[in-house]
Amino acid sequence: MKIISSREVLKNKLFTVAEEVATDPGGFHIQRFIVRHPGSAVMMPVDGKDRVLLVKQFRLPARRELWELPAGRLDPGESPLEAAKRELREETGYKAKKWVKLASFWATPGYVDEKMNLFLALDLTPGEQEPTDDERIETRWFPKTELSDLIRAGKVLDGKTIIGYFLWLEYKRVTGNRLFAR
């Protein structure tokens, strides 16, 4: 596929929307509106008791509060790991001494180009939350079994949290259940 035209139709502080047209040598033609996003960092803070720290905040598109892994947008020039460290501190107050990248993925590649970068955050020390003006964040530790039950019961609906949970289980399996391995 080759992009033959692209025009910006909306721009705000979080993302832009572009109308793009692409074609292939056989004449197949696609026209889409695409949300352009700089990417995000997702943190899975886990303590030595196999508990996961989630944040609860109101999500306007979902029209409800959701329990989810902390996450945030990459600032210009910031690496995904730098953003993860900053966002963990801002949203939860915690700092992590050990970071393990679990995955990168596109959450909704049909119309959004946001790439999410998921990190396991270990060896945590508490501190003060530093939320932005438009955030009202509650935090809570969830034991592994409770989080599993909530996911399976459809009470945790956030995709990055579900992906993070199952990748964390796989990481634990591969490392022999040693949280601070590698």
Backbone as a chain_set.jsonl record, in Angstrom:
{"seq": "MKIISSREVLKNKLFTVAEEVATDPGGFHIQRFIVRHPGSAVMMPVDGKDRVLLVKQFRLPARRELWELPAGRLDPGESPLEAAKRELREETGYKAKKWVKLASFWATPGYVDEKMNLFLALDLTPGEQEPTDDERIETRWFPKTELSDLIRAGKVLDGKTIIGYFLWLEYKRVTGNRLFAR", "coords": {"N": [[0.836, -1.181, 0.0], [0.426, 2.232, -0.696], [0.561, 5.49, 0.504], [-1.346, 7.995, -0.842], [-2.514, 10.418, -0.401], [-2.803, 12.776, 2.272], [-4.312, 14.597, 4.784], [-4.531, 16.901, 7.433], [-7.212, 17.062, 9.635], [-8.071, 17.728, 12.15], [-6.669, 19.009, 15.129], [-5.428, 18.757, 18.385], [-4.278, 19.137, 21.822], [-3.738, 16.508, 22.555], [-3.871, 14.678, 20.38], [-3.939, 14.228, 16.762], [-6.151, 14.259, 13.936], [-6.224, 12.712, 10.873], [-7.104, 12.603, 7.437], [-6.674, 10.068, 5.253], [-5.596, 8.562, 2.195], [-4.963, 5.565, 0.546], [-3.435, 3.344, -1.806], [-2.927, 0.282, -3.682], [-0.705, -1.501, -5.983], [-2.488, -3.019, -7.528], [-4.739, -1.513, -7.682], [-6.457, -1.434, -5.53], [-8.158, 0.475, -3.114], [-8.116, 2.579, -0.285], [-9.714, 4.696, 2.031], [-9.462, 6.567, 4.926], [-10.155, 8.001, 8.169], [-7.814, 8.823, 10.525], [-6.688, 8.604, 13.809], [-3.986, 10.196, 15.052], [-1.463, 9.611, 17.317], [1.029, 10.182, 19.818], [1.932, 7.923, 21.166], [2.129, 5.725, 24.061], [2.946, 4.939, 27.49], [2.614, 2.157, 29.577], [2.249, 1.0, 32.823], [2.884, -1.73, 34.937], [2.713, -2.034, 38.07], [4.032, -4.122, 40.491], [4.144, -5.646, 43.61], [6.161, -7.32, 46.184], [4.389, -9.165, 47.208], [2.9, -10.251, 45.236], [0.908, -8.494, 44.403], [-0.97, -6.203, 42.437], [-0.839, -2.84, 41.506], [-3.467, -0.811, 40.801], [-5.148, 1.906, 39.126], [-8.003, 3.986, 39.58], [-10.145, 5.772, 37.574], [-12.327, 8.205, 36.102], [-13.489, 7.566, 32.888], [-14.264, 9.237, 30.169], [-15.066, 8.447, 27.436], [-15.926, 5.795, 27.969], [-17.832, 6.319, 29.775], [-17.802, 5.854, 32.513], [-16.244, 4.925, 35.653], [-13.139, 3.282, 35.688], [-11.107, 0.551, 36.706], [-7.716, 0.256, 36.186], [-4.443, -0.35, 34.714], [-1.873, 2.009, 35.475], [-1.133, 4.589, 33.139], [0.171, 6.612, 30.462], [0.663, 9.295, 28.126], [3.357, 9.68, 25.785], [5.675, 12.268, 26.045], [6.983, 14.853, 23.857], [10.064, 13.832, 22.457], [10.566, 12.032, 24.475], [11.418, 8.826, 25.719], [9.732, 5.602, 25.711], [10.283, 4.262, 28.184], [11.207, 6.357, 29.825], [8.856, 7.875, 29.93], [7.223, 6.014, 31.231], [8.398, 5.878, 33.793], [7.996, 8.538, 34.659], [5.161, 8.781, 34.506], [4.317, 6.749, 36.292], [5.179, 7.782, 38.73], [3.709, 10.223, 38.751], [0.979, 9.369, 38.646], [0.694, 7.446, 40.687], [2.536, 7.901, 42.712], [4.562, 6.163, 43.252], [7.917, 4.888, 42.78], [9.99, 2.847, 40.769], [12.621, 0.496, 41.039], [13.352, -1.505, 39.344], [12.761, -2.349, 36.009], [10.95, -4.012, 33.488], [10.439, -4.625, 30.181], [7.466, -5.709, 28.832], [5.863, -5.814, 26.505], [4.987, -4.292, 23.333], [2.255, -2.779, 21.705], [-0.475, -2.158, 19.403], [-3.429, -0.712, 20.318], [-5.897, -0.207, 19.054], [-5.745, -0.589, 16.03], [-7.28, -0.138, 13.76], [-8.166, 2.461, 13.439], [-6.638, 4.142, 15.018], [-3.327, 5.183, 15.664], [-1.872, 4.824, 17.981], [0.744, 3.487, 19.777], [1.176, 1.304, 22.393], [3.31, 0.836, 25.145], [4.262, -1.554, 27.274], [5.283, -1.997, 30.563], [6.706, -3.86, 33.229], [6.851, -2.927, 36.527], [8.945, -3.046, 39.196], [10.224, -3.646, 42.559], [9.412, -1.451, 44.322], [9.077, 1.882, 45.646], [7.268, 3.977, 47.827], [5.695, 7.229, 47.355], [4.625, 10.629, 46.868], [1.656, 11.241, 45.036], [1.353, 12.923, 41.871], [-0.787, 14.039, 40.215], [-2.112, 15.326, 37.07], [-3.929, 18.376, 36.32], [-6.375, 17.609, 35.196], [-6.923, 15.097, 36.151], [-8.347, 12.76, 38.384], [-7.476, 10.546, 40.512], [-7.687, 7.381, 42.002], [-5.998, 4.934, 43.904], [-5.295, 1.437, 44.309], [-4.22, -1.627, 45.745], [-4.306, -4.828, 44.307], [-4.661, -8.193, 45.01], [-3.237, -10.964, 43.218], [-5.043, -13.119, 42.69], [-7.552, -11.943, 43.146], [-7.592, -9.948, 41.164], [-7.522, -11.561, 38.897], [-10.025, -12.862, 39.17], [-11.738, -10.624, 38.891], [-11.194, -9.819, 36.254], [-12.03, -12.107, 34.814], [-14.723, -12.081, 35.491], [-15.641, -9.951, 34.097], [-15.418, -7.425, 35.218], [-13.191, -5.877, 35.262], [-12.435, -4.087, 32.6], [-10.646, -2.853, 30.956], [-8.48, -2.935, 28.244], [-5.591, -2.797, 28.124], [-4.933, -3.454, 30.703], [-5.883, -6.05, 30.996], [-4.315, -7.352, 29.049], [-1.782, -6.805, 30.171], [-1.959, -8.211, 32.621], [-2.113, -10.946, 31.811], [0.278, -11.192, 30.36], [2.08, -10.719, 32.409], [1.631, -12.994, 34.007], [2.653, -14.9, 32.236], [5.324, -14.047, 32.09], [6.094, -14.548, 34.75], [5.84, -17.339, 34.713], [7.793, -18.096, 32.827], [10.111, -17.123, 34.03], [10.297, -18.719, 36.202], [8.656, -18.015, 38.313], [9.982, -16.105, 39.738], [9.949, -12.975, 40.814], [11.886, -10.955, 40.672], [13.668, -11.718, 38.749], [16.054, -11.888, 36.033]], "CA": [[0.0, 0.0, 0.0], [1.137, 3.504, -0.772], [-0.254, 6.65, 0.869], [-1.351, 8.941, -1.963], [-2.864, 11.74, 0.11], [-2.995, 12.878, 3.711], [-4.562, 15.966, 5.229], [-4.913, 17.024, 8.831], [-8.554, 17.64, 9.75], [-8.263, 18.169, 13.53], [-5.47, 18.924, 15.967], [-5.556, 19.275, 19.741], [-3.045, 18.873, 22.583], [-3.537, 15.08, 22.768], [-3.735, 13.916, 19.142], [-4.45, 14.839, 15.542], [-6.924, 13.373, 13.082], [-5.861, 12.9, 9.467], [-7.818, 11.837, 6.423], [-5.637, 9.505, 4.383], [-5.997, 7.686, 1.104], [-3.879, 4.676, 0.14], [-3.76, 2.435, -2.9], [-1.882, -0.691, -3.973], [-0.497, -1.602, -7.433], [-3.638, -3.632, -8.183], [-5.842, -0.568, -7.734], [-7.262, -1.44, -4.299], [-8.174, 1.838, -2.62], [-8.624, 2.743, 1.082], [-9.794, 6.058, 2.551], [-9.769, 6.467, 6.353], [-9.785, 9.022, 9.135], [-6.902, 8.153, 11.446], [-6.256, 9.357, 14.974], [-2.521, 10.137, 15.212], [-1.148, 9.757, 18.742], [2.475, 9.973, 19.958], [2.243, 6.676, 21.862], [1.951, 5.779, 25.507], [3.616, 3.983, 28.37], [1.709, 1.487, 30.512], [3.053, 0.43, 33.882], [2.272, -2.759, 35.773], [3.449, -2.075, 39.336], [3.787, -5.36, 41.24], [4.964, -5.698, 44.828], [6.689, -8.627, 46.554], [3.302, -10.048, 47.621], [2.128, -10.553, 44.021], [-0.224, -7.582, 44.265], [-0.851, -5.261, 41.326], [-1.392, -1.532, 41.825], [-4.31, -0.252, 39.744], [-5.725, 3.225, 39.343], [-9.393, 4.121, 39.154], [-10.465, 7.112, 37.14], [-13.473, 8.295, 35.211], [-13.127, 7.588, 31.472], [-15.408, 9.829, 29.493], [-15.609, 7.614, 26.353], [-16.604, 4.626, 28.542], [-18.893, 6.876, 30.624], [-17.76, 5.193, 33.816], [-14.939, 4.759, 36.265], [-12.511, 2.001, 35.363], [-9.849, 0.145, 37.323], [-6.794, -0.031, 35.084], [-3.032, -0.083, 34.952], [-1.521, 3.389, 35.188], [-0.593, 4.783, 31.795], [0.168, 7.998, 30.013], [1.172, 9.647, 26.808], [4.757, 10.055, 25.655], [5.93, 13.667, 25.73], [7.942, 14.978, 22.749], [11.442, 13.482, 22.746], [10.638, 11.136, 25.623], [11.364, 7.403, 25.402], [8.671, 4.928, 26.451], [10.69, 3.987, 29.567], [11.193, 7.643, 30.544], [7.445, 8.199, 30.168], [6.719, 5.071, 32.238], [8.898, 6.32, 35.1], [7.31, 9.788, 34.986], [3.728, 8.533, 34.715], [4.136, 5.972, 37.517], [5.329, 8.739, 39.838], [2.604, 11.176, 38.738], [-0.33, 8.767, 38.907], [0.636, 6.614, 41.893], [3.516, 8.317, 43.702], [5.612, 5.147, 43.385], [9.073, 4.77, 41.896], [10.438, 1.46, 40.655], [14.056, 0.324, 40.812], [13.532, -2.491, 38.277], [11.789, -2.233, 34.924], [11.027, -5.072, 32.481], [9.484, -4.388, 29.097], [6.696, -6.914, 28.537], [5.346, -5.824, 25.129], [4.46, -3.094, 22.672], [1.11, -3.195, 20.896], [-1.461, -1.168, 18.982], [-4.685, -1.07, 20.972], [-7.019, -0.12, 18.104], [-5.071, -0.19, 14.795], [-8.2, 0.147, 12.672], [-8.311, 3.901, 13.231], [-5.749, 4.875, 15.915], [-1.952, 4.687, 15.526], [-1.203, 4.831, 19.277], [1.445, 2.271, 20.196], [1.306, 1.226, 23.843], [4.524, 0.159, 25.587], [3.897, -2.098, 28.583], [6.429, -2.302, 31.418], [6.558, -4.361, 34.581], [7.576, -2.062, 37.455], [9.226, -3.861, 40.384], [11.049, -3.07, 43.619], [8.747, -0.152, 44.4], [9.112, 2.719, 46.842], [6.141, 4.917, 47.77], [5.917, 8.67, 47.388], [3.415, 11.428, 46.697], [1.068, 11.357, 43.701], [1.452, 14.231, 41.23], [-1.686, 13.993, 39.053], [-2.327, 16.562, 36.339], [-5.151, 19.082, 36.717], [-7.598, 16.957, 34.707], [-6.971, 13.719, 36.651], [-8.779, 12.425, 39.735], [-7.034, 9.156, 40.496], [-7.676, 6.579, 43.217], [-5.148, 3.756, 43.729], [-5.571, 0.302, 45.199], [-3.493, -2.863, 45.483], [-5.16, -5.987, 44.059], [-3.979, -9.49, 44.984], [-3.293, -11.619, 41.902], [-6.265, -13.917, 42.522], [-8.701, -11.034, 43.034], [-7.546, -9.331, 39.839], [-7.933, -12.607, 37.959], [-11.481, -13.022, 39.29], [-12.394, -9.437, 38.333], [-11.064, -9.882, 34.792], [-12.884, -13.192, 34.312], [-16.125, -11.715, 35.728], [-15.982, -8.794, 33.276], [-15.467, -6.215, 36.031], [-12.054, -5.091, 34.766], [-12.72, -4.088, 31.16], [-9.6, -2.122, 30.242], [-7.678, -3.871, 27.456], [-4.171, -2.822, 28.49], [-4.831, -4.123, 31.996], [-6.062, -7.485, 30.741], [-3.082, -7.789, 28.368], [-0.691, -6.766, 31.149], [-2.129, -9.288, 33.591], [-1.749, -12.241, 31.243], [1.713, -11.178, 30.045], [2.772, -10.861, 33.688], [1.585, -14.417, 34.361], [3.601, -15.598, 31.363], [6.656, -13.658, 32.551], [6.351, -15.312, 35.975], [6.021, -18.745, 34.346], [9.081, -18.234, 32.126], [11.218, -16.837, 34.949], [10.218, -19.617, 37.35], [7.912, -17.336, 39.37], [10.859, -15.202, 40.476], [9.563, -11.631, 40.406], [13.001, -10.069, 40.404], [14.606, -12.416, 37.861], [16.612, -11.181, 34.859]], "C": [[0.878, 1.241, 0.0], [0.157, 4.617, -0.422], [-0.188, 7.633, -0.301], [-1.835, 10.332, -1.554], [-3.094, 11.662, 1.611], [-3.238, 14.336, 4.042], [-5.042, 15.949, 6.668], [-6.282, 17.698, 8.907], [-8.862, 18.139, 11.164], [-6.951, 18.038, 14.269], [-5.816, 19.5, 17.331], [-4.299, 18.883, 20.512], [-2.749, 17.388, 22.778], [-3.254, 14.29, 21.499], [-4.156, 14.771, 17.956], [-5.294, 13.8, 14.819], [-6.574, 13.728, 11.645], [-6.794, 12.072, 8.591], [-6.759, 11.367, 5.438], [-6.246, 8.581, 3.345], [-4.765, 6.879, 0.704], [-4.379, 3.779, -0.99], [-2.632, 1.425, -3.062], [-1.745, -0.811, -5.496], [-1.671, -2.214, -8.198], [-4.856, -2.718, -8.255], [-6.752, -0.575, -6.52], [-7.083, -0.103, -3.603], [-8.783, 1.883, -1.209], [-8.626, 4.227, 1.426], [-10.242, 5.966, 4.004], [-9.446, 7.78, 7.064], [-8.998, 8.306, 10.217], [-6.552, 9.098, 12.587], [-4.757, 9.128, 15.13], [-2.189, 10.507, 16.655], [0.333, 9.462, 18.929], [2.882, 8.67, 20.639], [2.114, 6.847, 23.358], [2.78, 4.713, 26.203], [2.578, 3.455, 29.348], [2.593, 0.802, 31.551], [2.25, -0.597, 34.654], [3.085, -2.847, 37.057], [3.044, -3.313, 40.135], [4.72, -5.358, 42.45], [5.411, -7.135, 45.12], [5.644, -9.618, 47.031], [2.42, -10.457, 46.453], [0.849, -9.718, 43.926], [0.08, -6.585, 43.154], [-1.522, -3.958, 41.74], [-2.167, -1.005, 40.619], [-4.761, 1.146, 40.136], [-7.177, 3.198, 38.891], [-9.606, 5.579, 38.777], [-11.651, 7.08, 36.192], [-12.96, 8.414, 33.778], [-14.34, 8.04, 30.684], [-15.922, 8.983, 28.331], [-16.371, 6.384, 26.864], [-17.785, 5.038, 29.419], [-18.983, 6.186, 31.979], [-16.353, 5.237, 34.38], [-14.427, 3.363, 35.93], [-11.292, 1.792, 36.255], [-8.941, -0.269, 36.181], [-5.351, 0.164, 35.53], [-2.778, 1.395, 34.699], [-0.873, 3.485, 33.814], [-0.605, 6.255, 31.454], [0.89, 8.166, 28.7], [2.647, 9.99, 26.858], [4.839, 11.537, 25.317], [6.936, 13.74, 24.584], [9.375, 14.691, 23.197], [11.636, 12.491, 23.878], [10.573, 9.677, 25.154], [10.196, 6.772, 26.162], [9.041, 4.645, 27.914], [10.717, 5.272, 30.396], [9.759, 8.049, 30.885], [6.865, 7.291, 31.25], [7.146, 5.511, 33.639], [8.176, 7.587, 35.559], [5.846, 9.54, 35.339], [3.466, 7.724, 35.982], [4.199, 6.897, 38.732], [4.126, 9.687, 39.909], [1.291, 10.534, 39.201], [-0.413, 8.011, 40.229], [1.533, 7.099, 43.026], [4.68, 7.345, 43.827], [6.736, 5.347, 42.378], [9.479, 3.31, 41.892], [11.939, 1.433, 40.397], [14.324, -0.622, 39.651], [12.394, -2.373, 37.286], [12.028, -3.354, 33.924], [9.991, -4.748, 31.411], [8.799, -5.711, 28.757], [6.236, -6.965, 27.088], [5.109, -4.405, 24.641], [3.326, -3.577, 21.786], [0.27, -1.991, 20.49], [-2.794, -1.608, 19.564], [-5.85, -1.131, 19.987], [-6.478, 0.285, 16.732], [-5.987, 0.058, 13.605], [-8.366, 1.634, 12.401], [-7.448, 4.758, 14.155], [-4.342, 4.303, 15.78], [-1.174, 4.689, 16.842], [-0.57, 3.468, 19.566], [1.624, 2.345, 21.706], [2.524, 0.379, 24.179], [4.323, -0.249, 27.037], [5.141, -2.537, 29.347], [5.975, -2.87, 32.753], [7.43, -3.479, 35.466], [7.714, -2.802, 38.784], [10.125, -3.113, 41.365], [10.635, -1.612, 43.837], [8.997, 0.558, 45.73], [8.015, 3.76, 46.721], [6.597, 6.367, 47.805], [4.584, 9.372, 47.218], [2.969, 11.432, 45.238], [1.236, 12.782, 43.195], [0.519, 14.27, 40.021], [-1.789, 15.354, 38.364], [-3.675, 17.153, 36.729], [-6.431, 18.374, 36.291], [-7.723, 15.495, 35.16], [-7.442, 13.68, 38.097], [-8.561, 10.924, 39.853], [-7.068, 8.56, 41.893], [-6.784, 5.369, 42.931], [-5.557, 2.673, 44.718], [-4.735, -0.895, 44.766], [-4.501, -4.011, 45.338], [-4.313, -7.256, 44.116], [-4.201, -10.161, 43.616], [-4.602, -12.368, 41.696], [-7.505, -13.03, 42.399], [-8.742, -10.376, 41.656], [-7.971, -10.34, 38.775], [-9.448, -12.782, 37.978], [-12.225, -11.848, 38.665], [-12.326, -9.413, 36.806], [-12.038, -10.916, 34.236], [-14.376, -12.889, 34.49], [-16.561, -10.503, 34.893], [-16.096, -7.504, 34.063], [-14.238, -5.335, 35.82], [-12.143, -5.204, 33.254], [-11.653, -3.403, 30.32], [-8.641, -3.099, 29.552], [-6.223, -3.942, 27.868], [-3.952, -3.533, 29.823], [-4.963, -5.634, 31.831], [-4.823, -8.052, 30.049], [-1.933, -7.856, 29.364], [-0.766, -7.915, 32.133], [-1.654, -10.622, 33.011], [-0.283, -12.304, 30.803], [2.554, -11.301, 31.316], [2.77, -12.318, 34.137], [2.577, -15.218, 33.524], [5.037, -15.29, 31.768], [7.032, -14.449, 33.806], [6.61, -16.782, 35.663], [7.409, -18.966, 33.739], [10.258, -18.029, 33.077], [11.177, -17.724, 36.189], [9.576, -18.976, 38.561], [8.806, -16.464, 40.242], [10.574, -13.79, 39.985], [10.761, -10.77, 40.0], [14.084, -10.758, 39.563], [15.015, -11.485, 36.73], [17.519, -10.074, 35.26]], "O": [[1.938, 1.275, 0.625], [-0.94, 4.686, -0.977], [0.897, 8.054, -0.702], [-1.6, 11.309, -2.265], [-3.515, 10.637, 2.146], [-2.472, 15.21, 3.636], [-5.844, 15.105, 7.069], [-6.495, 18.762, 8.325], [-9.816, 18.893, 11.355], [-6.206, 17.079, 14.068], [-6.411, 20.572, 17.439], [-3.354, 18.355, 19.925], [-1.624, 17.032, 23.13], [-2.481, 13.332, 21.528], [-4.659, 15.882, 18.116], [-5.161, 12.601, 15.064], [-6.62, 14.893, 11.25], [-7.214, 10.978, 8.967], [-6.035, 12.177, 4.86], [-7.256, 7.918, 3.577], [-3.672, 7.423, 0.544], [-5.571, 3.497, -1.109], [-1.507, 1.676, -2.631], [-2.579, -0.279, -6.228], [-1.833, -1.953, -9.39], [-5.885, -3.092, -8.817], [-7.719, 0.185, -6.469], [-5.963, 0.401, -3.513], [-9.837, 1.295, -0.968], [-7.658, 4.935, 1.148], [-11.274, 5.364, 4.298], [-8.595, 8.556, 6.629], [-9.455, 7.302, 10.765], [-6.169, 10.246, 12.363], [-4.314, 7.995, 15.319], [-2.578, 11.565, 17.149], [0.859, 8.57, 18.262], [4.069, 8.347, 20.681], [2.004, 7.964, 23.865], [3.241, 3.742, 25.602], [1.767, 4.212, 29.88], [3.556, 0.115, 31.21], [1.086, -0.373, 34.987], [4.032, -3.63, 37.143], [1.865, -3.525, 40.418], [5.918, -5.103, 42.331], [5.071, -8.056, 44.377], [5.957, -10.79, 47.241], [1.313, -10.956, 46.655], [-0.171, -10.191, 43.425], [1.225, -6.178, 42.954], [-2.638, -3.964, 42.26], [-1.597, -0.783, 39.551], [-4.757, 1.518, 41.31], [-7.54, 2.489, 37.953], [-9.296, 6.492, 39.541], [-11.939, 6.061, 35.564], [-12.106, 9.25, 33.483], [-15.321, 7.308, 30.554], [-17.136, 8.803, 28.231], [-17.358, 5.976, 26.252], [-18.632, 4.214, 29.763], [-20.067, 5.963, 32.518], [-15.394, 5.546, 33.673], [-15.188, 2.396, 35.895], [-10.539, 2.727, 36.526], [-9.335, -1.046, 35.311], [-5.075, 0.758, 36.572], [-3.392, 1.983, 33.809], [-0.158, 2.581, 33.383], [-1.306, 7.046, 32.083], [1.624, 7.291, 28.242], [3.134, 10.526, 27.853], [4.154, 12.01, 24.41], [7.674, 12.78, 24.359], [9.841, 15.24, 24.195], [12.772, 12.145, 24.204], [9.763, 9.337, 24.292], [9.719, 7.339, 27.145], [8.19, 4.777, 28.794], [10.293, 5.268, 31.552], [9.483, 8.508, 31.993], [6.097, 7.75, 32.096], [6.334, 5.513, 34.565], [7.788, 7.692, 36.722], [5.354, 10.034, 36.354], [2.487, 7.986, 36.681], [3.377, 6.803, 39.643], [3.585, 9.929, 40.988], [0.582, 11.088, 40.042], [-1.484, 7.944, 40.831], [1.309, 6.742, 44.183], [5.689, 7.674, 44.451], [6.543, 5.891, 41.291], [9.329, 2.615, 42.897], [12.463, 2.244, 39.633], [15.388, -0.565, 39.035], [11.223, -2.306, 37.66], [13.17, -3.623, 33.55], [8.804, -4.613, 31.708], [9.457, -6.701, 28.437], [6.216, -8.04, 26.489], [5.042, -3.456, 25.422], [3.411, -4.648, 21.185], [0.296, -0.947, 21.141], [-3.24, -2.733, 19.337], [-6.697, -2.019, 20.084], [-6.728, 1.41, 16.299], [-5.507, 0.433, 12.535], [-8.669, 2.034, 11.277], [-7.516, 5.985, 14.085], [-4.166, 3.085, 15.779], [0.051, 4.57, 16.831], [-1.249, 2.442, 19.597], [2.155, 3.323, 22.233], [2.746, -0.67, 23.573], [4.225, 0.6, 27.922], [5.944, -3.332, 28.859], [4.987, -2.418, 33.332], [8.616, -3.301, 35.188], [6.716, -3.141, 39.419], [10.707, -2.08, 41.033], [11.396, -0.681, 43.574], [9.112, -0.07, 46.783], [7.835, 4.361, 45.662], [7.71, 6.687, 48.22], [3.53, 8.766, 47.407], [3.778, 11.601, 44.325], [1.261, 13.731, 43.979], [0.981, 14.509, 38.905], [-1.582, 16.396, 38.986], [-4.473, 16.495, 37.397], [-7.463, 18.517, 36.946], [-8.533, 14.744, 34.617], [-6.993, 14.468, 38.929], [-9.359, 10.129, 39.357], [-6.553, 9.146, 42.846], [-6.815, 4.834, 41.822], [-6.084, 2.946, 45.796], [-4.562, -1.147, 43.573], [-5.425, -4.147, 46.14], [-3.352, -7.39, 43.359], [-5.219, -9.944, 42.958], [-5.21, -12.262, 40.631], [-8.411, -13.34, 41.626], [-9.809, -10.262, 41.051], [-8.706, -9.993, 37.851], [-10.082, -12.844, 36.925], [-13.231, -12.045, 37.984], [-13.291, -9.03, 36.145], [-12.782, -10.634, 33.297], [-15.202, -13.384, 33.723], [-17.713, -10.076, 34.972], [-16.789, -6.58, 33.638], [-14.26, -4.156, 36.174], [-11.951, -6.282, 32.691], [-11.754, -3.379, 29.093], [-8.066, -3.977, 30.195], [-5.664, -5.035, 27.957], [-2.905, -4.142, 30.042], [-4.232, -6.4, 32.459], [-4.337, -9.119, 30.425], [-1.195, -8.84, 29.402], [0.252, -8.531, 32.449], [-0.884, -11.341, 33.648], [0.332, -13.369, 30.868], [3.62, -11.918, 31.299], [3.792, -12.826, 34.597], [3.259, -16.104, 34.037], [5.879, -16.188, 31.785], [8.147, -14.957, 33.915], [7.485, -17.405, 36.265], [8.109, -19.912, 34.1], [11.287, -18.69, 32.943], [11.941, -17.506, 37.129], [9.89, -19.327, 39.699], [8.432, -16.118, 41.363], [10.924, -13.446, 38.856], [10.657, -9.95, 39.088], [15.264, -10.42, 39.656], [14.404, -10.441, 36.504], [18.068, -9.384, 34.401]]}, "num_chains": 1, "name": "protein.A"}
